[in-house]
Amino acid sequence: MARLLPVLMASVAVAVVLMQLAPAFVPPPAAQQLSTERFLGVATSALLASASVLPALAEEIDSAEAYNRKVMTGVSVCLSLALVLMGIIIFYTRRVVENKWLN
């Protein structure tokens, strides 16, 4: 699933761009060449964007590396939440001390 996510996101982005470029009404025949040029430009940029993702899809991740990534993600989330909680505690402690509530 993690390997398919960048490809899926790139294809969704291409679909959104193509939907935004499509006119609501049928254009006259002279304007049709411009939309073809736009489509080729969008297709080229989508190809270049997906080409940058392909090396990440090529390498395999072993189970130990996947486990280490999960552990590091969990630790970083817990530490960031702990830092936010400590910041809140320090903020309200300073507020209480400034009000001289403890005296």
GROMACS elastic network, one bead per residue, 0.5 to 0.9 nm:
[ bonds ]
;  ai    aj funct       b0    kb
    1     4     6  0.52004   500
    1     5     6  0.62873   500
    2     5     6  0.53152   500
    2     6     6  0.78000   500
    2    57     6  0.89272   500
    3     6     6  0.68036   500
    3     7     6  0.77141   500
    3    56     6  0.78857   500
    3    57     6  0.55936   500
    3    58     6  0.88622   500
    4     7     6  0.53525   500
    4     8     6  0.59568   500
    4     9     6  0.85349   500
    4    57     6  0.80194   500
    5     8     6  0.50426   500
    5     9     6  0.60235   500
    5    10     6  0.85402   500
    6     9     6  0.50671   500
    6    10     6  0.60924   500
    6    11     6  0.85968   500
    6    50     6  0.81057   500
    6    53     6  0.67329   500
    6    54     6  0.89672   500
    6    57     6  0.86659   500
    7    10     6  0.51009   500
    7    11     6  0.61706   500
    7    12     6  0.85909   500
    7    50     6  0.68251   500
    7    53     6  0.74463   500
    7    54     6  0.85076   500
    8    11     6  0.51637   500
    8    12     6  0.61390   500
    8    13     6  0.85572   500
    9    12     6  0.51054   500
    9    13     6  0.61164   500
    9    14     6  0.86313   500
   10    13     6  0.50532   500
   10    14     6  0.62025   500
   10    15     6  0.86195   500
   10    46     6  0.72576   500
   10    49     6  0.74026   500
   10    50     6  0.64937   500
   11    14     6  0.50514   500
   11    15     6  0.61418   500
   11    16     6  0.86249   500
   11    46     6  0.81091   500
   11    50     6  0.86119   500
   12    15     6  0.50160   500
   12    16     6  0.61524   500
   12    17     6  0.86043   500
   13    16     6  0.51242   500
   13    17     6  0.61837   500
   13    18     6  0.85881   500
   13    46     6  0.84425   500
   14    17     6  0.51289   500
   14    18     6  0.61126   500
   14    19     6  0.85473   500
   14    42     6  0.75394   500
   14    43     6  0.78787   500
   14    46     6  0.63803   500
   15    18     6  0.51229   500
   15    19     6  0.61015   500
   15    20     6  0.86207   500
   16    19     6  0.50693   500
   16    20     6  0.62018   500
   16    21     6  0.86807   500
   17    20     6  0.51131   500
   17    21     6  0.62564   500
   17    22     6  0.87777   500
   17    42     6  0.77377   500
   18    21     6  0.51045   500
   18    22     6  0.62686   500
   18    39     6  0.75130   500
   18    42     6  0.77038   500
   19    22     6  0.53078   500
   19    23     6  0.84783   500
   20    23     6  0.77918   500
   21    35     6  0.79856   500
   21    38     6  0.80800   500
   21    39     6  0.83794   500
   22    25     6  0.87590   500
   22    35     6  0.81201   500
   23    26     6  0.70503   500
   23    27     6  0.74536   500
   24    27     6  0.87729   500
   26    29     6  0.89784   500
   27    30     6  0.79931   500
   27    31     6  0.60499   500
   27    32     6  0.65889   500
   28    31     6  0.56248   500
   28    32     6  0.68042   500
   29    32     6  0.52909   500
   29    33     6  0.77817   500
   30    33     6  0.63932   500
   30    34     6  0.79887   500
   31    34     6  0.54413   500
   31    35     6  0.67945   500
   32    35     6  0.52799   500
   32    36     6  0.64256   500
   32    37     6  0.88382   500
   33    36     6  0.50819   500
   33    37     6  0.63175   500
   33    38     6  0.86915   500
   34    37     6  0.50637   500
   34    38     6  0.61939   500
   34    39     6  0.85661   500
   35    39     6  0.60487   500
   35    40     6  0.85993   500
   36    40     6  0.62297   500
   36    41     6  0.86358   500
   37    40     6  0.51276   500
   37    41     6  0.62421   500
   37    42     6  0.86687   500
   38    41     6  0.50325   500
   38    42     6  0.61455   500
   38    43     6  0.84830   500
   39    42     6  0.50956   500
   39    43     6  0.59928   500
   39    44     6  0.84845   500
   40    43     6  0.50097   500
   40    44     6  0.60494   500
   40    45     6  0.86091   500
   41    44     6  0.51278   500
   41    45     6  0.62409   500
   41    46     6  0.85642   500
   42    45     6  0.51724   500
   42    46     6  0.60360   500
   42    47     6  0.84801   500
   43    46     6  0.50727   500
   43    47     6  0.60709   500
   43    48     6  0.86577   500
   44    47     6  0.50580   500
   44    48     6  0.62814   500
   44    49     6  0.86351   500
   45    48     6  0.50765   500
   45    49     6  0.61004   500
   45    50     6  0.85791   500
   46    49     6  0.50137   500
   46    50     6  0.60818   500
   46    51     6  0.84350   500
   47    50     6  0.52265   500
   47    51     6  0.60434   500
   47    52     6  0.88616   500
   48    51     6  0.50124   500
   48    52     6  0.66096   500
   49    52     6  0.55226   500
   49    53     6  0.70361   500
   50    53     6  0.51884   500
   50    54     6  0.65576   500
   51    54     6  0.53344   500
   51    55     6  0.78711   500
   52    55     6  0.68302   500
   52    56     6  0.81511   500
   53    56     6  0.56149   500
   53    57     6  0.67278   500
   54    57     6  0.50903   500
   54    58     6  0.62974   500
   55    58     6  0.50507   500
   55    59     6  0.68719   500
   56    59     6  0.60129   500
   56    60     6  0.86853   500
   57    60     6  0.75857   500
   61    64     6  0.82213   500
   61    65     6  0.62276   500
   61    66     6  0.64795   500
   62    65     6  0.54543   500
   62    66     6  0.63660   500
   62    67     6  0.87692   500
   63    66     6  0.50364   500
   63    67     6  0.61051   500
   63    68     6  0.85728   500
   64    67     6  0.50772   500
   64    68     6  0.61342   500
   64    69     6  0.86130   500
   65    68     6  0.50097   500
   65    69     6  0.61514   500
   65    70     6  0.86363   500
   66    69     6  0.51164   500
   66    70     6  0.62902   500
   66    71     6  0.87023   500
   67    70     6  0.51006   500
   67    71     6  0.61922   500
   67    72     6  0.85959   500
   68    71     6  0.50756   500
   68    72     6  0.60452   500
   68    73     6  0.84607   500
   69    72     6  0.51245   500
   69    73     6  0.60249   500
   69    74     6  0.85211   500
   70    73     6  0.51166   500
   70    74     6  0.61441   500
   70    75     6  0.85979   500
   71    74     6  0.50953   500
   71    75     6  0.61086   500
   71    76     6  0.85634   500
   72    75     6  0.50530   500
   72    76     6  0.60448   500
   72    77     6  0.85464   500
   73    76     6  0.51859   500
   73    77     6  0.61883   500
   73    78     6  0.86345   500
   74    77     6  0.52135   500
   74    78     6  0.61774   500
   74    79     6  0.85760   500
   75    78     6  0.51466   500
   75    79     6  0.60287   500
   75    80     6  0.85019   500
   76    79     6  0.51457   500
   76    80     6  0.60547   500
   76    81     6  0.85498   500
   77    80     6  0.52306   500
   77    81     6  0.62202   500
   77    82     6  0.85932   500
   78    81     6  0.51675   500
   78    82     6  0.60938   500
   78    83     6  0.86394   500
   79    83     6  0.61143   500
   79    84     6  0.86065   500
   80    83     6  0.50852   500
   80    84     6  0.62677   500
   80    85     6  0.86362   500
   81    84     6  0.51024   500
   81    85     6  0.61715   500
   81    86     6  0.85935   500
   82    85     6  0.50308   500
   82    86     6  0.60877   500
   82    87     6  0.85383   500
   83    86     6  0.50249   500
   83    87     6  0.60949   500
   83    88     6  0.86267   500
   84    87     6  0.50420   500
   84    88     6  0.62823   500
   84    89     6  0.86789   500
   85    88     6  0.51137   500
   85    89     6  0.62024   500
   85    90     6  0.86493   500
   86    89     6  0.50139   500
   86    90     6  0.60921   500
   86    91     6  0.84631   500
   87    90     6  0.51715   500
   87    91     6  0.60225   500
   87    92     6  0.86410   500
   88    91     6  0.50749   500
   88    92     6  0.62141   500
   88    93     6  0.84501   500
   89    92     6  0.53974   500
   89    93     6  0.59952   500
   89    94     6  0.86037   500
   90    93     6  0.50381   500
   90    94     6  0.61441   500
   90    95     6  0.85772   500
   91    94     6  0.53527   500
   91    95     6  0.63337   500
   91    96     6  0.88572   500
   92    96     6  0.61637   500
   92    97     6  0.85894   500
   93    96     6  0.51646   500
   93    97     6  0.61947   500
   93    98     6  0.85855   500
   94    97     6  0.51249   500
   94    98     6  0.60557   500
   94    99     6  0.86381   500
   95    98     6  0.51954   500
   95    99     6  0.64008   500
   95   100     6  0.88555   500
   96    99     6  0.52093   500
   96   100     6  0.64779   500
   96   101     6  0.58086   500
   96   102     6  0.73377   500
   97   101     6  0.62027   500
   97   102     6  0.65165   500
   97   103     6  0.84675   500
   98   101     6  0.77395   500
   99   102     6  0.82319   500
  100   103     6  0.55215   500
